[in-house]
């Protein structure tokens, strides 16, 4: 049984947690505050707060000069599409590795994870040429495929970890009752691992939503998501920090709301199987 913390230690732990949270959240807070300033106040040194000129013009200008709903819808389609496609591939793969492991299963898992360590720019030119030949440049399908492949190792690793916590005897019992392979995965394994699958899905949506490199390289206008929407506010004359902050705030607001309302499910999934 875990020992309860002393009142003093609990206060110190709580204060440290709040300090870390504030440090992590401070850049987001500063960006939001900058989005409500004029350009002069945004670049003023030393930084202005109480004496700053506050305005809502940045948001109206950003909305007027860009088709925000189109960028937003592209982000939704790309993030959700790559996540669902990744789960369709990862669930059977993780099932096989967890319940029918081979001698090289762990080596295969490590190899998949090692691909995440390769810089994306190393494969930019060959991948761009392949997509150009296939007609996938500036298409949602192209970005769905790229982001699915990019995040697939993480999805498989997370699902593999969750599936390993499920007793194999339950699946054996379902086979003895006549369940097919498809029925075993869909009707037995998936409901039992639903918290882990949900947290994996949420994490992958966040990763796909925040991806900037491939979305800028492989799109121009038609399939451009919100990351390209932010990049469009840099100009040869320089960066307009207030408008750029407003565009960034509009881009991250949907995913912040999703994370806020799904935080319990996300934490539950990430700790799935931690306590038996």
Protein Blocks (a to p, Z undefined) as FASTA:
>chain_A
ZZdddfklmmmmmmmmmmmmmmmmmmmmmmmmmmmpcfklmmgccddfklpccdfklmmm
mmmmpcfklmmmmmmmmmmmmmmmmmmmmmmmmmmmmmmccfklmmmmmmmmmmmmpcfk
lmmmmmmmmmmmnopgoifklmmmmmmmmmmmmmmmmmmmmmmmpcfklmmmmmmnopaf
klmmmmmmmmmmmmmmmmmmmmmmmmmmmpmklmmmmpcklmocfklmmmmmpcfkbccf
klmmmmmmmmmmmmmmmmmmmmmmmmmmmmgokaZZ
